[in-house]
Amino acid sequence: MDFLVPSSPLPVNFVEKMDHAVRIAVMGEPTIQTRITKLFTLLPRTPMPRNAVATVARTTGDPLRRVRADKGRGDPLGGMKIFSAKYGNPIVEALGYPRLAPDEFMSIPEAEVDALPQSHRRRLPESARKRLGFD
């Protein structure tokens, strides 16, 4: 039998592979924002694929808007800073964590980011320093 598309492995389902208790706690939250906050709070320093964030959000809208910093909303992420591969890799690496792959996110406690030594801060790109208020 010939196939139209050659077989290839399916990507790992991050949400399915999460610890059962963590998955129940995250998915049991009543709102999109509380599910996203719980996900990043319970799994700090863990690279998370974009599709896991979308799965947890359970919305057809813009699930990633819940991970973006928004000055008008206070601290919706429970003291966590969320970094993406696109903008956060210099910071993630300065903190000693592995580089994020494209379409990955990682939460790091704000206190840990704030404790980044001055010598490391100076080596960050100007855009990263500004975003974190290091200038």
DSSP file (Angstrom, degrees, kcal/mol; ACC not computed):
  #  RESIDUE AA STRUCTURE BP1 BP2  ACC     N-H-->O    O-->H-N    N-H-->O    O-->H-N    TCO  KAPPA ALPHA  PHI   PSI    X-CA   Y-CA   Z-CA
    1    1 A M              0   0    0      0, 0.0     2,-0.3     0, 0.0     0, 0.0   0.000 360.0 360.0 360.0 132.7    0.0    0.0    0.0
    2    2 A D        -     0   0    0      2,-0.0     2,-0.3     0, 0.0     3,-0.0  -0.750 360.0-146.5 -95.0 143.0    1.3    3.4   -0.9
    3    3 A F        -     0   0    0     -2,-0.3     4,-0.0     1,-0.1     0, 0.0  -0.837  12.8-141.8-108.0 146.7    0.8    6.4    1.4
    4    4 A L  S    S+     0   0    0     -2,-0.3    -1,-0.1     1,-0.2    -2,-0.0   0.837  94.7  32.0 -71.1 -33.2    0.3   10.0    0.3
    5    5 A V  S    S-     0   0    0     -3,-0.0    -1,-0.2     3,-0.0     3,-0.1  -0.988  90.2-118.4-127.7 130.9    2.4   11.3    3.2
    6    6 A P        -     0   0    0      0, 0.0     2,-0.1     0, 0.0    -2,-0.0  -0.356  40.0-101.1 -66.0 149.0    5.4    9.4    4.7
    7    7 A S        +     0   0    0     -2,-0.0    -4,-0.0    -4,-0.0     0, 0.0  -0.365  46.3 170.9 -70.1 149.7    5.0    8.5    8.3
    8    8 A S        -     0   0    0     -3,-0.1     2,-0.1    -2,-0.1    -3,-0.0  -0.975  39.6 -85.8-152.6 157.4    6.7   10.6   10.9
    9    9 A P        -     0   0    0      0, 0.0     3,-0.1     0, 0.0     0, 0.0  -0.378  42.1-121.0 -68.7 144.6    6.6   10.7   14.7
   10   10 A L        -     0   0    0      1,-0.1     3,-0.1    -2,-0.1     2,-0.0  -0.559  34.4-101.4 -78.8 147.5    3.9   12.9   16.3
   11   11 A P        -     0   0    0      0, 0.0     2,-0.1     0, 0.0    -1,-0.1  -0.344  45.3 -94.1 -66.2 153.0    5.0   15.7   18.6
   12   12 A V        -     0   0    0      1,-0.1     2,-1.0    -3,-0.1     3,-0.1  -0.440  32.1-125.5 -67.0 138.3    4.8   15.1   22.3
   13   13 A N     >  -     0   0    0      1,-0.2     4,-2.0    -2,-0.1     5,-0.2  -0.773  22.5-164.9 -87.5 101.1    1.6   16.3   23.9
   14   14 A F  H  > S+     0   0    0     -2,-1.0     4,-0.8     1,-0.2    -1,-0.2   0.890  85.4  49.5 -55.5 -46.3    3.0   18.5   26.7
   15   15 A V  H >4 S+     0   0    0      1,-0.2     3,-0.6     2,-0.2    -1,-0.2   0.893 110.6  50.2 -65.1 -40.2   -0.3   18.8   28.6
   16   16 A E  H 34 S+     0   0    0      1,-0.2    -1,-0.2    -3,-0.1    -2,-0.2   0.865 111.1  49.8 -64.3 -35.2   -0.9   15.0   28.5
   17   17 A K  H 3< S+     0   0    0     -4,-2.0    -1,-0.2     2,-0.0    -2,-0.2   0.569  86.7 109.6 -83.4  -9.2    2.7   14.4   29.8
   18   18 A M  S << S-     0   0    0     -4,-0.8    -3,-0.0    -3,-0.6    -5,-0.0  -0.290  89.6 -82.9 -61.7 152.1    2.3   16.9   32.7
   19   19 A D     >  -     0   0    0      1,-0.1     4,-2.8     4,-0.1     5,-0.2  -0.311  42.5-121.8 -52.0 137.3    2.1   15.4   36.2
   20   20 A H  H  > S+     0   0    0      1,-0.2     4,-2.5     2,-0.2     5,-0.2   0.893 110.7  49.5 -55.2 -46.0   -1.5   14.3   36.8
   21   21 A A  H  > S+     0   0    0      1,-0.2     4,-2.2     2,-0.2    -1,-0.2   0.882 112.5  48.2 -64.1 -38.1   -2.0   16.5   39.9
   22   22 A V  H  > S+     0   0    0     -3,-0.2     4,-2.8     2,-0.2     5,-0.2   0.929 111.4  49.8 -66.6 -45.4   -0.6   19.5   38.1
   23   23 A R  H  X S+     0   0    0     -4,-2.8     4,-2.8     1,-0.2     5,-0.2   0.912 112.1  47.9 -60.7 -43.0   -2.8   18.9   35.0
   24   24 A I  H  X S+     0   0    0     -4,-2.5     4,-1.4    -5,-0.2    -1,-0.2   0.914 113.2  48.3 -63.7 -43.4   -5.9   18.6   37.3
   25   25 A A  H  < S+     0   0    0     -4,-2.2     4,-0.3    -5,-0.2    -2,-0.2   0.916 116.5  42.9 -63.7 -43.3   -5.0   21.8   39.2
   26   26 A V  H >< S+     0   0    0     -4,-2.8     3,-1.4     1,-0.2    -2,-0.2   0.962 117.8  42.6 -68.2 -52.5   -4.3   23.8   36.0
   27   27 A M  H 3< S+     0   0    0     -4,-2.8    -1,-0.2     1,-0.3    -2,-0.2   0.672 105.6  65.8 -73.0 -15.7   -7.4   22.6   34.0
   28   28 A G  T 3< S+     0   0    0     -4,-1.4    -1,-0.3    -5,-0.2    -2,-0.2   0.565  75.5 108.6 -81.4  -8.8   -9.6   22.9   37.0
   29   29 A E    <   -     0   0    0     -3,-1.4     6,-0.1    -4,-0.3    -3,-0.0  -0.422  69.9-135.4 -68.8 145.3   -9.3   26.7   37.1
   30   30 A P  S    S+     0   0    0      0, 0.0     2,-0.3     0, 0.0    -1,-0.1   0.713  76.4  45.2 -79.9 -20.6  -12.4   28.5   36.0
   31   31 A T  S  > S-     0   0    0      1,-0.1     4,-2.1     0, 0.0     5,-0.2  -0.816  79.4-116.1-125.4 163.4  -11.0   31.2   33.7
   32   32 A I  H  > S+     0   0    0     -2,-0.3     4,-2.4     1,-0.2     5,-0.2   0.946 115.4  47.8 -57.9 -50.0   -8.5   31.5   30.9
   33   33 A Q  H  > S+     0   0    0      1,-0.2     4,-2.8     2,-0.2     5,-0.2   0.900 111.4  48.9 -63.4 -41.2   -6.2   33.8   32.9
   34   34 A T  H  > S+     0   0    0      2,-0.2     4,-2.3     1,-0.2    -1,-0.2   0.862 111.5  50.3 -69.7 -32.3   -6.3   31.6   36.1
   35   35 A R  H  X S+     0   0    0     -4,-2.1     4,-2.4     2,-0.2    -2,-0.2   0.933 113.5  45.2 -66.3 -44.9   -5.5   28.5   34.1
   36   36 A I  H  X S+     0   0    0     -4,-2.4     4,-2.3     2,-0.2     5,-0.2   0.925 114.0  49.2 -64.4 -44.8   -2.5   30.2   32.4
   37   37 A T  H  X S+     0   0    0     -4,-2.8     4,-2.1    -5,-0.2     5,-0.2   0.924 112.1  48.2 -60.4 -44.9   -1.3   31.7   35.7
   38   38 A K  H  X S+     0   0    0     -4,-2.3     4,-2.8    -5,-0.2     5,-0.2   0.906 109.6  53.6 -63.3 -42.0   -1.5   28.3   37.4
   39   39 A L  H  X S+     0   0    0     -4,-2.4     4,-1.3     1,-0.2    -2,-0.2   0.953 114.9  38.9 -56.7 -52.3    0.3   26.6   34.5
   40   40 A F  H  < S+     0   0    0     -4,-2.3    -1,-0.2     1,-0.2    -2,-0.2   0.774 117.1  51.0 -73.9 -25.4    3.3   29.0   34.6
   41   41 A T  H  < S+     0   0    0     -4,-2.1    -2,-0.2    -5,-0.2    -1,-0.2   0.888 113.7  42.7 -77.1 -40.0    3.3   29.1   38.4
   42   42 A L  H  < S+     0   0    0     -4,-2.8    -2,-0.2     1,-0.2    -1,-0.2   0.691 121.1  41.4 -80.1 -18.2    3.3   25.4   38.9
   43   43 A L  S >< S+     0   0    0     -4,-1.3     3,-1.1    -5,-0.2    64,-0.4  -0.410  77.5 169.9-126.5  57.6    5.9   24.7   36.2
   44   44 A P  T 3   +     0   0    0      0, 0.0    64,-0.2     0, 0.0    -3,-0.1  -0.324  67.6  17.6 -67.6 153.3    8.5   27.4   36.6
   45   45 A R  T 3  S+     0   0    0     62,-3.7    63,-0.1     1,-0.2    61,-0.1   0.713  95.8 126.7  62.0  22.4   11.7   27.2   34.6
   46   46 A T    <   -     0   0    0     -3,-1.1    61,-0.3    61,-0.2     2,-0.2  -0.948  63.7-125.5-113.5 119.2   10.0   24.6   32.3
   47   47 A P        -     0   0    0      0, 0.0    59,-0.2     0, 0.0    57,-0.0  -0.464  32.3-167.6 -62.5 128.7   10.1   25.2   28.5
   48   48 A M  E     -A  105   0A   0     57,-3.0    57,-2.3    -2,-0.2     2,-0.1  -0.975  16.6-126.2-123.5 129.9    6.5   25.0   27.3
   49   49 A P  E >>  -A  104   0A   0      0, 0.0     4,-1.3     0, 0.0     3,-1.1  -0.383  24.2-116.1 -72.1 152.7    5.4   24.8   23.7
   50   50 A R  H 3> S+     0   0    0     53,-2.2     4,-2.2     1,-0.3     5,-0.2   0.862 114.3  58.8 -53.6 -40.9    2.9   27.3   22.3
   51   51 A N  H 3> S+     0   0    0      1,-0.2     4,-2.2     2,-0.2    -1,-0.3   0.785 100.3  56.9 -67.1 -24.7    0.3   24.6   21.7
   52   52 A A  H <> S+     0   0    0     -3,-1.1     4,-2.4     2,-0.2    -1,-0.2   0.905 107.0  48.6 -69.0 -40.5    0.3   23.7   25.4
   53   53 A V  H  X S+     0   0    0     -4,-1.3     4,-2.3     1,-0.2    -2,-0.2   0.918 112.6  48.4 -63.3 -43.0   -0.5   27.3   26.3
   54   54 A A  H  X>S+     0   0    0     -4,-2.2     4,-1.7     2,-0.2     5,-0.6   0.893 110.8  51.1 -64.2 -39.9   -3.3   27.2   23.7
   55   55 A T  H  <5S+     0   0    0     -4,-2.2    -2,-0.2     1,-0.2    -1,-0.2   0.927 112.4  45.5 -63.4 -45.4   -4.6   23.9   25.0
   56   56 A V  H  <5S+     0   0    0     -4,-2.4    -2,-0.2     1,-0.2    -1,-0.2   0.875 110.1  54.6 -66.5 -37.8   -4.7   25.2   28.6
   57   57 A A  H  <5S-     0   0    0     -4,-2.3    -1,-0.2    -5,-0.2    -2,-0.2   0.850  86.5-160.2 -65.0 -33.8   -6.4   28.5   27.5
   58   58 A R  T  <5 +     0   0    0     -4,-1.7     2,-0.3     1,-0.2    -3,-0.1   0.935  45.8 120.7  50.6  53.5   -9.2   26.6   25.8
   59   59 A T      < -     0   0    0     -5,-0.6    -1,-0.2     2,-0.1    -2,-0.1  -0.985  63.4-145.2-142.3 152.4  -10.2   29.5   23.7
   60   60 A T  S    S+     0   0    0     -2,-0.3    -1,-0.1    -3,-0.1    -2,-0.0   0.516  85.1  75.9 -92.2  -6.1  -10.4   30.2   20.0
   61   61 A G  S    S-     0   0    0      1,-0.1     3,-0.1     2,-0.0    -2,-0.1   0.518 112.0 -49.3 -75.7-134.6   -9.3   33.8   20.5
   62   62 A D    >   +     0   0    0      1,-0.2     3,-1.4    -5,-0.0     4,-0.3  -0.799  54.1 177.0-108.1  86.6   -5.8   34.9   21.3
   63   63 A P  G >  S+     0   0    0      0, 0.0     3,-1.3     0, 0.0    -1,-0.2   0.794  76.1  62.9 -63.9 -27.1   -4.6   32.6   24.1
   64   64 A L  G >> S+     0   0    0      1,-0.3     3,-1.4     2,-0.2     4,-0.6   0.637  82.6  77.3 -76.6 -11.5   -1.1   34.1   24.1
   65   65 A R  G <4 S+     0   0    0     -3,-1.4     3,-0.4     1,-0.3    -1,-0.3   0.773  86.1  65.1 -64.9 -22.3   -2.4   37.5   25.1
   66   66 A R  G <4 S+     0   0    0     -3,-1.3    -1,-0.3    -4,-0.3    -2,-0.2   0.638 101.5  47.5 -75.1 -14.1   -2.7   36.0   28.6
   67   67 A V  T <4 S+     0   0    0     -3,-1.4    15,-0.3    -4,-0.2    -1,-0.2   0.551  91.4  99.3-101.6  -9.6    1.1   35.6   28.9
   68   68 A R  S  < S-     0   0    0     -4,-0.6     2,-0.2    -3,-0.4    -3,-0.0  -0.499  82.2-106.8 -79.2 145.5    2.0   39.1   27.7
   69   69 A A        -     0   0    0     -2,-0.2     2,-0.4    13,-0.1    -1,-0.1  -0.489  37.5-176.3 -67.5 137.8    2.9   41.8   30.1
   70   70 A D    >   -     0   0    0      4,-0.3     3,-1.9    -2,-0.2     4,-0.2  -0.902  19.2-157.4-142.0 108.1    0.1   44.4   30.4
   71   71 A K  G >  S+     0   0    0     -2,-0.4     3,-0.8     1,-0.3    -1,-0.1   0.786  92.0  58.4 -57.7 -29.4    0.7   47.4   32.7
   72   72 A G  G 3  S+     0   0    0      1,-0.2    -1,-0.3     2,-0.0     0, 0.0   0.595  98.7  58.3 -79.1 -10.6   -3.0   48.0   33.1
   73   73 A R  G <  S-     0   0    0     -3,-1.9     2,-0.3     1,-0.3    -1,-0.2   0.301  92.3-139.1-105.1  11.0   -3.8   44.5   34.6
   74   74 A G    <   -     0   0    0     -3,-0.8    -1,-0.3    -4,-0.2    -4,-0.3  -0.531  67.1 -24.0  71.3-130.6   -1.5   44.6   37.6
   75   75 A D    >   +     0   0    0     -2,-0.3     3,-1.2     1,-0.1    -1,-0.2  -0.670  67.5 161.2-119.0  74.8    0.2   41.2   38.1
   76   76 A P  T 3  S+     0   0    0      0, 0.0    -1,-0.1     0, 0.0   -39,-0.1   0.633  71.3  62.7 -71.4 -10.6   -2.0   38.6   36.4
   77   77 A L  T >  S-     0   0    0      3,-0.2     3,-1.1    -3,-0.1    -3,-0.0   0.159 108.5-115.6-104.3  19.9    0.8   36.1   36.3
   78   78 A G  T <  S-     0   0    0     -3,-1.2     3,-0.1     1,-0.3    -3,-0.0   0.840  76.0 -45.2  58.9  41.1    1.4   35.7   40.0
   79   79 A G  T 3  S+     0   0    0      1,-0.3    31,-3.2    30,-0.1     2,-0.4   0.622 108.1 126.2  80.5  11.7    4.9   37.2   40.3
   80   80 A M  E <   -B  109   0A   0     -3,-1.1     2,-0.5    29,-0.2    -1,-0.3  -0.810  51.2-146.1-104.3 145.2    6.2   35.3   37.3
   81   81 A K  E     -B  108   0A   0     27,-2.9    27,-2.5    -2,-0.4     2,-0.5  -0.929  16.6-147.7-103.8 133.3    7.9   36.7   34.3
   82   82 A I  E     -B  107   0A   0     -2,-0.5     2,-0.4   -15,-0.3    25,-0.2  -0.887  13.8-168.0-105.8 130.4    7.2   34.9   31.0
   83   83 A F  E     -B  106   0A   0     23,-2.9    23,-2.1    -2,-0.5     2,-0.3  -0.934   4.7-156.2-120.4 141.3    9.9   34.7   28.4
   84   84 A S  E  >  -B  105   0A   0     -2,-0.4     4,-2.9    21,-0.2     5,-0.5  -0.710  29.8-116.0-107.8 163.1    9.6   33.6   24.8
   85   85 A A  H  > S+     0   0    0     19,-1.5     4,-0.7    16,-0.3    -1,-0.1   0.892 113.9  56.9 -61.8 -38.7   12.3   32.3   22.5
   86   86 A K  H  4 S+     0   0    0     18,-0.2    -1,-0.2     1,-0.2    -3,-0.0   0.898 129.3   6.9 -63.6 -42.9   11.8   35.3   20.2
   87   87 A Y  H  4 S+     0   0    0      2,-0.1     4,-0.2     1,-0.0    -2,-0.2   0.638 127.1  53.1-114.7 -19.3   12.5   38.0   22.9
   88   88 A G  H >X S+     0   0    0     -4,-2.9     4,-2.9     1,-0.2     3,-0.7   0.558  71.1  96.8-103.0  -8.1   13.6   36.2   26.0
   89   89 A N  H 3X S+     0   0    0     -4,-0.7     4,-2.8    -5,-0.5     5,-0.3   0.863  83.9  54.4 -56.3 -39.4   16.5   33.9   25.2
   90   90 A P  H 3> S+     0   0    0      0, 0.0     4,-1.8     0, 0.0    -1,-0.2   0.906 115.0  41.3 -59.9 -37.3   19.2   36.4   26.2
   91   91 A I  H <> S+     0   0    0     -3,-0.7     4,-1.7    -4,-0.2    -2,-0.2   0.927 113.9  51.2 -73.7 -46.1   17.6   36.7   29.7
   92   92 A V  H  <>S+     0   0    0     -4,-2.9     5,-2.3     1,-0.2     4,-0.2   0.918 114.3  44.7 -56.9 -45.4   16.9   33.0   30.0
   93   93 A E  H ><5S+     0   0    0     -4,-2.8     3,-1.6    -5,-0.3    -1,-0.2   0.875 108.2  56.9 -68.9 -37.6   20.5   32.1   29.1
   94   94 A A  H 3<5S+     0   0    0     -4,-1.8    -1,-0.2    -5,-0.3    -2,-0.2   0.821 105.2  53.2 -62.5 -29.2   21.9   34.9   31.4
   95   95 A L  T 3<5S-     0   0    0     -4,-1.7    -1,-0.3    -3,-0.1    -2,-0.2   0.484 125.3-105.3 -83.3  -3.4   20.0   33.1   34.2
   96   96 A G  T < 5S+     0   0    0     -3,-1.6    -3,-0.2     1,-0.3    -2,-0.1   0.618  77.4 128.8  93.4  13.6   21.6   29.8   33.4
   97   97 A Y      < -     0   0    0     -5,-2.3    -1,-0.3    -6,-0.2    -2,-0.1  -0.689  65.3 -92.1-100.7 156.1   18.8   28.1   31.6
   98   98 A P        -     0   0    0      0, 0.0    -1,-0.1     0, 0.0    -6,-0.0  -0.306  50.9 -90.7 -66.2 149.6   18.9   26.4   28.2
   99   99 A R        -     0   0    0      1,-0.1     2,-0.2    -6,-0.1   -14,-0.1  -0.284  44.9-117.6 -56.5 137.6   18.0   28.4   25.2
  100  100 A L        -     0   0    0    -16,-0.1    -1,-0.1    -3,-0.1     3,-0.1  -0.555  23.0-123.9 -79.7 144.9   14.3   28.2   24.3
  101  101 A A    >   -     0   0    0     -2,-0.2     3,-1.5     1,-0.2   -16,-0.3  -0.435  47.4 -73.5 -78.1 160.3   13.3   26.7   21.0
  102  102 A P  T 3  S+     0   0    0      0, 0.0    -1,-0.2     0, 0.0     3,-0.1  -0.280 123.0  20.7 -53.9 141.5   11.1   28.7   18.6
  103  103 A D  T 3  S+     0   0    0      1,-0.3   -53,-2.2   -54,-0.1     2,-0.3   0.718  99.2 123.1  67.7  24.2    7.5   28.8   19.9
  104  104 A E  E <   -A   49   0A   0     -3,-1.5   -19,-1.5   -55,-0.2     2,-0.3  -0.857  41.2-164.6-112.5 154.3    8.5   28.0   23.5
  105  105 A F  E     -AB  48  84A   0    -57,-2.3   -57,-3.0    -2,-0.3     2,-0.3  -0.921   2.0-167.3-129.9 155.4    7.9   29.9   26.6
  106  106 A M  E     - B   0  83A   0    -23,-2.1   -23,-2.9    -2,-0.3     2,-0.4  -0.989  11.9-144.2-144.9 137.1    9.3   29.7   30.1
  107  107 A S  E     - B   0  82A   0    -64,-0.4   -62,-3.7   -61,-0.3   -61,-0.2  -0.835  18.1-179.2-100.2 139.9    8.2   31.3   33.4
  108  108 A I  E     - B   0  81A   0    -27,-2.5   -27,-2.9    -2,-0.4     5,-0.1  -1.000  37.7-100.4-135.6 134.2   10.8   32.5   35.9
  109  109 A P  E >>  - B   0  80A   0      0, 0.0     4,-1.7     0, 0.0     3,-0.8  -0.274  28.6-128.5 -55.5 136.8   10.0   34.0   39.3
  110  110 A E  H 3> S+     0   0    0    -31,-3.2     4,-2.9     1,-0.3     5,-0.2   0.856 108.2  58.9 -55.6 -38.2   10.3   37.8   39.1
  111  111 A A  H 3> S+     0   0    0    -32,-0.3     4,-1.3     1,-0.2    -1,-0.3   0.867 104.4  51.0 -61.6 -36.3   12.5   37.8   42.2
  112  112 A E  H <4 S+     0   0    0     -3,-0.8    -1,-0.2     2,-0.2    -2,-0.2   0.889 111.8  46.6 -67.6 -39.8   15.0   35.6   40.4
  113  113 A V  H >< S+     0   0    0     -4,-1.7     3,-1.7     1,-0.2    -2,-0.2   0.924 111.0  52.0 -66.7 -44.5   15.1   37.9   37.4
  114  114 A D  H 3< S+     0   0    0     -4,-2.9    -1,-0.2     1,-0.3    -2,-0.2   0.773 103.8  59.3 -63.2 -25.8   15.5   40.9   39.6
  115  115 A A  T 3< S+     0   0    0     -4,-1.3    -1,-0.3    -5,-0.2    -2,-0.2   0.426  72.5 130.2 -84.4   1.6   18.4   39.2   41.3
  116  116 A L    <   -     0   0    0     -3,-1.7     5,-0.1    -4,-0.1   -21,-0.1  -0.375  68.7-108.0 -57.4 124.7   20.4   39.0   38.0
  117  117 A P    >>  -     0   0    0      0, 0.0     4,-2.2     0, 0.0     3,-0.8  -0.165  19.8-117.4 -58.8 150.4   23.8   40.3   38.8
  118  118 A Q  H 3> S+     0   0    0      1,-0.3     4,-2.3     2,-0.2     5,-0.2   0.847 114.1  60.2 -56.0 -37.3   24.7   43.7   37.3
  119  119 A S  H 3> S+     0   0    0      1,-0.2     4,-0.6     2,-0.2    -1,-0.3   0.868 108.9  43.2 -62.6 -35.4   27.5   42.2   35.3
  120  120 A H  H X> S+     0   0    0     -3,-0.8     4,-0.6     2,-0.2     3,-0.5   0.863 109.9  56.8 -74.9 -37.8   25.0   39.9   33.5
  121  121 A R  H >< S+     0   0    0     -4,-2.2     3,-1.4     1,-0.2    -2,-0.2   0.907 102.0  55.8 -59.7 -42.4   22.5   42.8   33.1
  122  122 A R  H 3< S+     0   0    0     -4,-2.3    -1,-0.2     1,-0.3    -2,-0.2   0.788 104.0  54.8 -63.2 -27.3   25.1   44.9   31.2
  123  123 A R  H << S+     0   0    0     -4,-0.6    -1,-0.3    -3,-0.5    -2,-0.2   0.574  87.1 100.5 -84.4  -8.7   25.6   42.1   28.7
  124  124 A L  S << S-     0   0    0     -3,-1.4     5,-0.0    -4,-0.6    -3,-0.0  -0.410  87.7 -94.1 -72.9 151.9   21.9   41.9   27.8
  125  125 A P     >  -     0   0    0      0, 0.0     4,-2.2     0, 0.0     3,-0.5  -0.315  36.5-113.0 -60.1 151.0   20.7   43.6   24.6
  126  126 A E  H  > S+     0   0    0      1,-0.2     4,-2.6     2,-0.2     5,-0.2   0.878 116.8  56.4 -55.4 -40.5   19.4   47.1   25.2
  127  127 A S  H  > S+     0   0    0      1,-0.2     4,-2.2     2,-0.2    -1,-0.2   0.890 108.3  47.2 -61.8 -38.9   15.8   46.0   24.3
  128  128 A A  H  > S+     0   0    0     -3,-0.5     4,-1.7     2,-0.2    -1,-0.2   0.906 111.2  51.1 -69.1 -41.5   15.9   43.3   27.0
  129  129 A R  H  <>S+     0   0    0     -4,-2.2     5,-3.2     1,-0.2     6,-0.6   0.913 112.7  46.5 -61.5 -42.5   17.3   45.7   29.6
  130  130 A K  H ><5S+     0   0    0     -4,-2.6     3,-1.2     3,-0.2    -2,-0.2   0.926 109.0  53.9 -64.9 -45.3   14.5   48.2   28.8
  131  131 A R  H 3<5S+     0   0    0     -4,-2.2    -1,-0.2     1,-0.3    -2,-0.2   0.845 114.9  41.2 -59.1 -34.4   11.8   45.6   28.9
  132  132 A L  T 3<5S-     0   0    0     -4,-1.7    -1,-0.3    -5,-0.1    -2,-0.2   0.451 113.6-115.4 -94.3  -1.0   12.9   44.5   32.4
  133  133 A G  T < 5S+     0   0    0     -3,-1.2    -3,-0.2    -4,-0.5    -4,-0.1   0.803  73.1 134.8  73.2  28.2   13.5   48.0   33.6
  134  134 A F      <       0   0    0     -5,-3.2    -4,-0.2     1,-0.2    -5,-0.1   0.556 360.0 360.0 -85.9  -9.1   17.2   47.4   34.1
  135  135 A D              0   0    0     -6,-0.6    -1,-0.2    -9,-0.1    -5,-0.1   0.465 360.0 360.0 -87.7 360.0   18.2   50.7   32.5
